[in-house]
Structure formats: C-alpha cells, structure tokens
Amino acid sequence: MSDFRKDLEELINKHSLENGSNTPDFILAEYLLDCLTAWDKAITARKKWHVCDESDSPQKKK
C-alpha cells in the first residue's frame, strides 16, 4: 500500500489538489486511504448483515 500512497500523494500534488484546503498532499493521501479502509469495512458489514437478514426472513424459513 505504500507504493499506492506515494502515487496518490504525487497525483494530488501534480494536480495541486491540496491548494483548496491548504492541506499537505501526504495528509490528504492518508485521509483518502482511511476513507477506502472505512468503505471496505462498511461493505463487509453490509454483506454480513444481508446474510443474517436473509436467514432470519420468514420467507426463507418456509
């Protein structure tokens, strides 16, 4: 992931995306990686919830 982080920092810097918030590119890159991690966690939880929800469904018990 460190290669991706470095590439992301460089991309942010290349397009001057840090200028709007006056936040260093490495902080923005870390934030975006944290967002991806949180998204993955949410998707995993949603998948688990749907499996539990379907197994508890009255239609499934028939």
Secondary structure, 3 states (H helix, E strand, C coil): CHHHHHHHHHHHHHCCCCCCCCCCHHHHHHHHHHHHHHHHHHHHHHHHHHHHHHHHCHHHHC
